[in-house]
C-alpha cells in the first residue's frame, strides 16, 4: 500500500512540474542574446558616424560626443505621435522646412528604406 501512494505522489509531482513548464514564459532570440531587436539595430545606425550620424547634431541618451545643432531627441512619442510624420521628417526634412540643414536621408539615399524604418523605431522609442 505504501509503495502505491509513493507512486501516486511521484506522478502528481511530475504532473505539477510539467504543468508549470507549460506556463513558463518563452524567450525570443533577441532576449536570449541572439538577433538584435529593431530598436537596437536602429540605435546602431543612428549612432554610426558613417551612416545615420544623428549624434553629429542631436543629443541622444547614451550617445557620446553629441552635437547641439539640432534639438535633443527626447520625448519623441509626444513630439511625433504619428510615426509616419517622424519617418517623413527623417526621409526628407526639407518638405517641412526648406531651410533645414538636416540631410534628407531617404531622398539622397544616405540610408536605405529598411535602415530608415529601424532608425524611426529607435528614435520613436526615446
C-alpha positions as CSV (number, residue, x, y, z in Angstrom):
1,X,0.0,0.0,0.0
2,X,2.8,2.4,0.9
3,X,4.5,1.8,-2.4
4,X,1.4,2.6,-4.3
5,X,0.9,6.0,-2.6
6,X,4.5,6.8,-3.3
7,X,4.0,6.2,-7.0
8,X,0.9,8.3,-7.0
9,X,2.7,11.1,-5.1
10,X,5.6,11.0,-7.6
11,X,3.2,11.0,-10.6
12,X,1.4,14.0,-9.1
13,X,4.7,15.8,-8.6
14,X,5.7,15.2,-12.3
15,X,2.3,16.4,-13.5
16,X,2.7,19.6,-11.5
17,X,6.2,20.2,-12.8
18,X,5.2,19.6,-16.4
19,X,2.2,22.0,-15.9
20,X,4.4,24.7,-14.6
21,X,6.8,24.3,-17.5
22,X,3.9,24.9,-19.9
23,X,3.2,28.2,-18.1
24,X,6.9,29.4,-18.3
25,X,7.4,32.4,-20.5
26,X,9.1,31.9,-23.8
27,X,12.2,33.8,-24.6
28,X,12.7,35.4,-28.0
29,X,16.0,35.1,-29.9
30,X,16.6,38.8,-29.2
31,X,16.2,38.3,-25.5
32,X,18.4,35.2,-25.4
33,X,21.3,37.2,-26.9
34,X,20.6,36.1,-30.5
35,X,19.4,38.6,-33.1
36,X,19.1,42.3,-32.1
37,X,15.8,44.0,-31.8
38,X,14.7,46.5,-34.4
39,X,15.2,49.3,-31.9
40,X,18.8,48.2,-31.1
41,X,19.5,48.0,-34.8
42,X,18.1,51.5,-35.3
43,X,20.3,52.8,-32.5
44,X,23.4,51.3,-34.1
45,X,22.5,53.0,-37.4
46,X,21.7,56.3,-35.7
47,X,25.0,56.3,-33.7
48,X,27.1,55.1,-36.6
49,X,29.2,58.1,-37.7
50,X,29.3,56.7,-41.3
51,X,25.5,56.0,-41.6
52,X,22.8,57.9,-39.6
53,X,25.3,60.1,-37.7
54,X,22.4,61.6,-35.6
55,X,24.8,62.4,-32.8
56,X,26.6,64.9,-35.1
57,X,23.7,67.3,-34.5
58,X,21.4,65.8,-31.7
59,X,21.8,64.9,-28.1
60,X,20.6,61.4,-27.6
61,X,20.6,59.5,-24.3
62,X,23.6,57.1,-24.3
63,X,25.4,58.8,-27.1
64,X,28.9,60.1,-26.9
65,X,30.1,63.5,-28.1
66,X,26.6,64.7,-29.2
67,X,26.1,67.9,-31.2
68,X,23.9,70.8,-30.4
69,X,22.8,72.0,-33.8
70,X,19.5,70.1,-33.7
71,X,17.1,69.7,-30.8
72,X,17.7,67.0,-28.2
73,X,15.9,63.8,-29.1
74,X,13.7,63.3,-26.0
75,X,10.0,62.6,-25.6
76,X,9.8,61.7,-29.2
77,X,6.4,59.9,-28.9
78,X,4.9,63.1,-27.5
79,X,6.5,65.2,-30.3
80,X,5.6,62.7,-33.0
81,X,2.6,60.7,-32.0
82,X,2.3,59.6,-35.7
83,X,5.4,57.6,-36.7
84,X,4.7,58.3,-40.3
85,X,5.4,62.0,-39.7
86,X,8.6,61.2,-37.9
87,X,9.6,58.9,-40.8
88,X,8.8,61.7,-43.3
89,X,10.9,64.1,-41.3
90,X,13.9,61.7,-41.5
91,X,13.3,60.8,-45.1
92,X,13.2,64.4,-46.3
93,X,13.1,67.2,-43.7
94,X,13.1,69.9,-46.4
95,X,9.4,69.2,-47.2
96,X,8.5,70.5,-43.7
97,X,11.3,73.2,-43.5
98,X,13.1,74.1,-46.8
99,X,15.8,75.9,-44.8
100,X,16.8,73.0,-42.6
101,X,20.3,71.8,-42.5
102,X,19.3,68.2,-41.7
103,X,20.1,66.0,-44.6
104,X,17.3,64.2,-46.5
105,X,18.4,60.6,-45.6
106,X,15.9,59.0,-47.9
107,X,15.8,61.3,-50.8
108,X,19.6,61.4,-51.1
109,X,19.8,57.6,-50.4
110,X,22.0,58.1,-47.4
111,X,20.1,55.3,-45.7
112,X,18.0,52.5,-47.2
113,X,14.3,52.3,-46.6
114,X,14.9,49.5,-44.2
115,X,17.5,51.5,-42.3
116,X,15.2,54.5,-42.1
117,X,12.4,52.3,-40.6
118,X,14.8,51.0,-38.0
119,X,16.0,54.5,-37.1
120,X,12.4,55.6,-36.8
121,X,11.7,52.8,-34.4
122,X,14.7,53.8,-32.3
123,X,14.0,57.5,-32.3
124,X,10.3,57.0,-31.6
125,X,11.3,54.9,-28.5
126,X,13.2,57.8,-26.9
